[in-house]
Amino acid sequence: MAGLLLATAPSARAAGYGLCGQGHVLVDSAPVGDLGTTYLTWNADSGENCVIVVRHRSGPSMAMAAWIGRDNGVQQVDSGSYTLYAGPVYVDGRGTCVDWGGVIHDQDVNRWHTHCG
């Protein structure tokens, strides 16, 4: 059983930021309390930043949200009741700083004015 847990945890995390699509590379991450992780990616070809929030373990649906915004206030949000992840959400990150974060149940993380380009 322990081997199964070790095998599934890394793949869930890798699948998380991989859901942003081809060409996206991980540039930052932040824990959402002890329930999961928020991932920020960048695609140099498209100029897009992406955020996705992934729970450590799939389970019953619970409130989750992934959000990303620019310095000028443009913001994209995906929120709802999910079993594993929220997002992906995208914003054009060229020539600006990005604000980003996520929510899982009653825990959240927010990052302001980061990765200025």
JOBELFEN-V452946 format. One record per backbone hydrogen bond with DSSP energy under -1.0 kcal/mol. NH is the residue of the N-H (numbers start at 1). CO is the residue of the C=O. Records with the same first field share a line. If there is no record, write none. Layout:
NH: CO, CO
This chain:
5: 1
6: 2
7: 3
8: 4
9: 5
12: 8
13: 9
14: 10
15: 11
16: 12
17: 13
18: 14
19: 15, 16
20: 17
21: 18
24: 21
25: 42
27: 40
28: 40
30: 38
32: 36
35: 32
37: 54
38: 30
39: 52
40: 28
41: 50
42: 25
43: 48
47: 43
49: 91
50: 41
51: 89
52: 39
53: 86
54: 37
55: 84
56: 35
59: 83
62: 82
64: 80
65: 103
66: 78
67: 101
68: 76
69: 99
70: 74
71: 97
73: 70
76: 68
78: 66
80: 64
82: 62
86: 53
89: 51
91: 49
93: 47
96: 93
98: 114
99: 69
100: 111
101: 67
102: 109
103: 65
104: 107
105: 63
107: 104
109: 102
111: 100
114: 98
117: 96
